[in-house]
Amino acid sequence: MCTFKRFFLVGSNDAQTKHRVLKIDRTEPRDLVIIDDKHVYSQQEVCELLGRLDLGNRSKIGQKGSSGLSRALSAYGIV
């Protein structure tokens, strides 16, 4: 059983100079919330964003749960 509730898809151009982020929220079992972040990020900006998301999603000391973000896979297209 998958316990992940929030997903962040990061897409980039071939040169990896422009990045976009798609946020998928499954915290409500009956709802699928997809947010298309319209901002175009540079490589440095997307790294900073992912760093902040990782830090914000870390478990507090003594609690069970995720340790921040984890990279699930890399892909070249989504159907």
Backbone as CSV, one residue per row, in Angstrom:
resi,resn,N_x,N_y,N_z,CA_x,CA_y,CA_z,C_x,C_y,C_z
1,MET,0.837,-1.176,0.000,0.000,0.000,0.000,0.888,1.247,0.000
2,CYS,0.581,2.186,-0.881,1.353,3.420,-0.986,0.812,4.445,0.002
3,THR,1.695,5.026,0.800,1.264,6.002,1.784,1.557,7.431,1.355
4,PHE,2.141,7.604,0.179,2.439,8.947,-0.289,1.143,9.658,-0.653
5,LYS,1.026,10.910,-0.271,-0.200,11.675,-0.503,0.021,12.875,-1.410
6,ARG,1.250,13.337,-1.529,1.552,14.494,-2.378,2.699,14.141,-3.310
7,PHE,2.515,14.521,-4.562,3.511,14.234,-5.587,3.872,15.530,-6.301
8,PHE,5.117,15.660,-6.681,5.586,16.816,-7.428,6.300,16.301,-8.669
9,LEU,5.765,16.626,-9.834,6.396,16.239,-11.092,7.141,17.444,-11.620
10,VAL,8.416,17.256,-11.898,9.237,18.337,-12.428,9.586,17.996,-13.868
11,GLY,9.198,18.879,-14.768,9.504,18.697,-16.182,10.499,19.751,-16.626
12,SER,11.295,19.412,-17.630,12.275,20.377,-18.130,12.433,20.232,-19.635
13,ASN,13.044,21.240,-20.236,13.390,21.147,-21.648,14.646,20.282,-21.787
14,ASP,15.038,19.972,-23.023,16.200,19.096,-23.237,17.480,19.652,-22.623
15,ALA,17.633,20.957,-22.646,18.848,21.574,-22.105,18.801,21.718,-20.588
16,GLN,17.673,21.399,-19.978,17.440,21.523,-18.535,17.717,22.936,-18.031
17,THR,17.283,23.924,-18.839,17.414,25.321,-18.436,16.075,25.895,-17.985
18,LYS,14.978,25.261,-18.369,13.640,25.704,-17.987,12.905,24.529,-17.372
19,HIS,12.284,24.770,-16.216,11.586,23.715,-15.487,10.187,24.178,-15.117
20,ARG,9.254,23.235,-15.096,7.883,23.480,-14.633,7.546,22.418,-13.603
21,VAL,6.622,22.745,-12.689,6.257,21.831,-11.599,4.758,21.574,-11.641
22,LEU,4.387,20.312,-11.560,2.994,19.889,-11.463,2.826,19.257,-10.089
23,LYS,1.867,19.760,-9.323,1.641,19.270,-7.961,0.375,18.420,-7.954
24,ILE,0.474,17.219,-7.391,-0.664,16.315,-7.293,-0.895,16.021,-5.818
25,ASP,-2.106,16.331,-5.348,-2.444,16.170,-3.934,-3.513,15.088,-3.801
26,ARG,-3.188,14.013,-3.077,-4.132,12.910,-2.832,-4.444,12.764,-1.350
27,THR,-4.411,13.873,-0.614,-4.682,13.781,0.826,-6.133,13.440,1.108
28,GLU,-7.042,13.785,0.204,-8.446,13.398,0.334,-8.673,12.165,-0.528
29,PRO,-9.134,11.053,0.051,-9.242,9.801,-0.704,-10.162,9.865,-1.920
30,ARG,-11.141,10.735,-1.912,-12.093,10.805,-3.026,-11.771,11.924,-4.016
31,ASP,-10.783,12.746,-3.716,-10.458,13.883,-4.571,-9.060,13.749,-5.149
32,LEU,-8.930,14.175,-6.387,-7.629,14.277,-7.040,-7.438,15.748,-7.364
33,VAL,-6.495,16.388,-6.690,-6.236,17.808,-6.899,-4.913,17.932,-7.647
34,ILE,-4.981,18.531,-8.838,-3.787,18.737,-9.656,-3.602,20.231,-9.844
35,ILE,-2.432,20.724,-9.484,-2.129,22.149,-9.598,-0.964,22.315,-10.569
36,ASP,-1.233,23.045,-11.641,-0.203,23.342,-12.640,0.438,24.666,-12.257
37,ASP,1.651,24.601,-11.728,2.393,25.805,-11.366,2.855,26.455,-12.667
38,LYS,2.330,27.608,-12.983,2.604,28.266,-14.258,3.998,28.899,-14.327
39,HIS,4.686,28.972,-13.192,6.010,29.599,-13.167,7.028,28.735,-13.897
40,VAL,7.905,29.368,-14.657,9.017,28.660,-15.296,10.248,28.897,-14.429
41,TYR,10.790,27.811,-13.901,11.922,27.874,-12.986,13.241,27.651,-13.711
42,SER,14.291,28.295,-13.231,15.644,27.976,-13.689,16.085,26.717,-12.941
43,GLN,17.222,26.157,-13.328,17.701,24.959,-12.641,17.978,25.263,-11.166
44,GLN,18.560,26.407,-10.883,18.842,26.778,-9.492,17.546,26.965,-8.713
45,GLU,16.554,27.625,-9.313,15.283,27.854,-8.623,14.558,26.555,-8.312
46,VAL,14.557,25.608,-9.257,13.865,24.344,-9.010,14.597,23.542,-7.937
47,CYS,15.918,23.609,-7.899,16.675,22.925,-6.836,16.342,23.526,-5.473
48,GLU,16.239,24.861,-5.410,15.882,25.522,-4.153,14.460,25.158,-3.727
49,LEU,13.528,25.132,-4.685,12.147,24.757,-4.387,12.076,23.342,-3.829
50,LEU,12.752,22.407,-4.481,12.734,21.022,-4.014,13.409,20.889,-2.653
51,GLY,14.429,21.685,-2.402,15.072,21.681,-1.089,14.120,22.149,0.002
52,ARG,13.346,23.207,-0.297,12.368,23.703,0.686,11.256,22.678,0.898
53,LEU,10.795,22.044,-0.185,9.764,21.013,-0.046,10.276,19.827,0.761
54,ASP,11.518,19.436,0.523,12.116,18.333,1.264,12.173,18.662,2.752
55,LEU,12.649,19.850,3.069,12.754,20.258,4.470,11.376,20.340,5.125
56,GLY,10.396,20.886,4.407,9.052,21.025,4.950,8.314,19.712,5.115
57,ASN,8.747,18.668,4.410,8.067,17.378,4.490,8.792,16.372,5.373
58,ARG,9.826,16.800,6.051,10.532,15.898,6.961,9.715,15.691,8.232
59,SER,9.806,14.505,8.777,9.105,14.199,10.026,9.775,14.916,11.183
60,LYS,8.989,15.263,12.166,9.550,15.814,13.387,10.230,14.692,14.151
61,ILE,11.207,15.040,14.939,11.950,14.046,15.714,10.995,13.240,16.579
62,GLY,11.112,11.926,16.519,10.286,11.051,17.324,9.017,10.596,16.636
63,GLN,8.674,11.188,15.486,7.474,10.777,14.771,7.840,9.808,13.658
64,LYS,6.939,8.891,13.383,7.124,7.990,12.258,6.629,8.687,11.006
65,GLY,7.154,8.287,9.850,6.682,8.873,8.603,7.818,9.128,7.654
66,SER,7.540,9.976,6.682,8.519,10.226,5.634,9.685,11.046,6.156
67,SER,10.784,10.958,5.445,11.960,11.732,5.813,12.183,12.851,4.820
68,GLY,11.132,13.318,4.172,11.254,14.380,3.191,10.862,13.866,1.821
69,LEU,11.387,14.489,0.799,11.093,14.060,-0.566,11.959,12.881,-0.957
70,SER,11.437,12.065,-1.832,12.257,10.997,-2.400,11.981,10.951,-3.891
71,ARG,13.028,10.751,-4.642,12.881,10.682,-6.093,12.426,9.283,-6.455
72,ALA,11.267,9.206,-7.066,10.703,7.911,-7.403,11.258,7.378,-8.725
73,LEU,11.302,8.239,-9.739,11.791,7.790,-11.030,12.034,8.968,-11.952
74,SER,12.748,8.712,-13.007,12.955,9.683,-14.079,12.290,9.145,-15.313
75,ALA,11.678,10.032,-16.085,10.960,9.607,-17.290,11.116,10.659,-18.383
76,TYR,10.855,10.240,-19.611,10.944,11.151,-20.731,9.584,11.519,-21.291
77,GLY,8.509,10.998,-20.753,7.178,11.342,-21.230,6.125,10.752,-20.321
78,ILE,4.967,11.359,-20.336,3.855,10.873,-19.540,2.675,10.697,-20.471
79,VAL,2.030,9.550,-20.412,0.856,9.285,-21.261,-0.395,9.558,-20.461
